[in-house]
Amino acid sequence: MKTLLLSVLLLAGCVTNQPPNVVDHNIMVTIPCKVVIPVKPVMPLTDTATVDDDLFVKSKKALAEIELRKGYEGEIEAAAKSCSE
């Protein structure tokens, strides 16, 4: 009887009230990028009628094309940036 009581007391000393050790694992997971590619606008200087235009009209079309390209490139850069983040 004494040995039973002694073994119970010894085993009770092994029990702790500390919570189990929890480890957090951060794992990188690749996510496919789903971006709508912007539609390329029709550039004014690619039109076939530009051959017959005078210099003033061609320069206006060239300036308009520069602005269109800036906007289009900005949309493409925004789409690419949203995929890289």
Summary of the structure (lengths in Angstrom):
residues: 85
radius of gyration: 36.2
end to end distance: 69.4
largest distance: 115.8
contacts: 127
relative contact order: 0.12
helix: 56%
strand: 0%
